[in-house]
Amino acid sequence: MDFETQVKVAVIYYSATGSVFKLAKAAATAAEKCGAEVRLRKVRELAPDEAVASNQGWAAHAEQTQHVVEAAPDDLEWADVVLFGTPTRFGLPAAQLKQFIDTNGPLWAQGLLADKVASAFTSASTSHGGHESTLLALANTFYHWGMVIVPPGYTDEIQFQSGNPYGTSHTSNNGEDPPGDVEVDAVAYQARRAVSVAQALARGRAAPGM
Ligand SMILES: Cc1cc2nc3c(=O)[nH]c(=O)nc-3n(C[C@H](O)[C@H](O)[C@H](O)COP(=O)(O)O)c2cc1C
């Protein structure tokens, strides 16, 4: 891989009980295997400590992911590809991820978020609980930022198993079922596809006459 096509990938996620974290790790690993430089970043928790402590799964996951670095605006500015992960919350992205998004007004105002590749994945409790509405809601922000949205579509065999062309999604059955092989393979494919589009863009920008 030459200098121009080594892309930088930020996987930025929120996860209360670990489902989205598993997808985020799989996306990060897949991007690394494509030769990308990767930052895996969690967004800051906003819920009060008492709320986290009152839910055993939430508290345990917070403890287990203490080592994960928190996302900062610099991670977005640095990245060529941003992969966002969030649980579905009443049909929408989690407030924690939205709050992080909202800290990036200064980057947006300078045009520093434009032309980056964006894609998103989610986890919800039920199969009709808002997978698509969550991903499409996040995409509203991608439009505002002038990003290059790269959905997985039905561009690979795995997509006919996972079944969500908007982005990888997982049904957790209220946290009972972690992401399985299909979801992990789907998010890995989604990450590889985003990297490959970013590499093509980088090659195009580096081409003579551009
Ligand atoms: C406040 C709140 C709202 C939620 N809203 C939805 C929802 O609209 N649809 C759904 O299917 N699941 C909903 N869930 C369940 C989570 O999306 C689901 O458990 C998900 O797998 C959690 O991902 P995580 O383990 O990464 O935190 C909600 C959970 C919480 C705490």
The ligand as an SDF file (V2000), in Angstrom:
LIG
                    3D

 31 33  0  0  0  0  0  0  0  0999 V2000
  -33.5100    4.1680   26.6760 C   0  0  0  0  0  0  0  0  0  0  0  0
  -33.4750    2.9950   25.7520 C   0  0  0  0  0  0  0  0  0  0  0  0
  -34.2030    3.0460   24.5960 C   0  0  0  0  0  0  0  0  0  0  0  0
  -34.2090    1.9440   23.7260 C   0  0  0  0  0  0  0  0  0  0  0  0
  -34.9530    2.0160   22.5880 N   0  0  0  0  0  0  0  0  0  0  0  0
  -35.0000    0.9220   21.7780 C   0  0  0  0  0  0  0  0  0  0  0  0
  -35.7810    0.9700   20.5820 C   0  0  0  0  0  0  0  0  0  0  0  0
  -36.3490    1.9790   20.1940 O   0  0  0  0  0  0  0  0  0  0  0  0
  -35.8610   -0.1640   19.8460 N   0  0  0  0  0  0  0  0  0  0  0  0
  -35.2280   -1.3300   20.2020 C   0  0  0  0  0  0  0  0  0  0  0  0
  -35.3530   -2.3420   19.5220 O   0  0  0  0  0  0  0  0  0  0  0  0
  -34.4360   -1.3630   21.2930 N   0  0  0  0  0  0  0  0  0  0  0  0
  -34.3160   -0.2690   22.0790 C   0  0  0  0  0  0  0  0  0  0  0  0
  -33.5040   -0.2990   23.1840 N   0  0  0  0  0  0  0  0  0  0  0  0
  -32.6430   -1.4760   23.4040 C   0  0  0  0  0  0  0  0  0  0  0  0
  -31.2080   -1.2990   22.8630 C   0  0  0  0  0  0  0  0  0  0  0  0
  -31.2020   -0.6960   21.5980 O   0  0  0  0  0  0  0  0  0  0  0  0
  -30.5640   -2.6720   22.7360 C   0  0  0  0  0  0  0  0  0  0  0  0
  -30.5700   -3.3210   23.9920 O   0  0  0  0  0  0  0  0  0  0  0  0
  -29.1660   -2.6340   22.1630 C   0  0  0  0  0  0  0  0  0  0  0  0
  -28.8190   -3.9660   21.7850 O   0  0  0  0  0  0  0  0  0  0  0  0
  -28.1610   -2.1020   23.1680 C   0  0  0  0  0  0  0  0  0  0  0  0
  -26.8720   -2.0000   22.5730 O   0  0  0  0  0  0  0  0  0  0  0  0
  -25.5720   -1.9280   23.5110 P   0  0  0  0  0  0  0  0  0  0  0  0
  -25.4610   -3.3120   24.1640 O   0  0  0  0  0  0  0  0  0  0  0  0
  -24.4290   -1.6710   22.6060 O   0  0  0  0  0  0  0  0  0  0  0  0
  -25.8050   -0.8580   24.5080 O   0  0  0  0  0  0  0  0  0  0  0  0
  -33.4550    0.7920   24.0440 C   0  0  0  0  0  0  0  0  0  0  0  0
  -32.6900    0.7690   25.2190 C   0  0  0  0  0  0  0  0  0  0  0  0
  -32.7040    1.8660   26.0610 C   0  0  0  0  0  0  0  0  0  0  0  0
  -31.8790    1.8070   27.3220 C   0  0  0  0  0  0  0  0  0  0  0  0
  1  2  1  0
  2  3  1  0
  2 30  2  0
  3  4  2  0
  4  5  1  0
  4 28  1  0
  5  6  2  0
  6  7  1  0
  6 13  1  0
  7  8  2  0
  7  9  1  0
  9 10  1  0
 10 11  2  0
 10 12  1  0
 12 13  2  0
 13 14  1  0
 14 15  1  0
 14 28  1  0
 15 16  1  0
 16 17  1  0
 16 18  1  0
 18 19  1  0
 18 20  1  0
 20 21  1  0
 20 22  1  0
 22 23  1  0
 23 24  1  0
 24 25  2  0
 24 26  1  0
 24 27  1  0
 28 29  2  0
 29 30  1  0
 30 31  1  0
M  END
$$$$
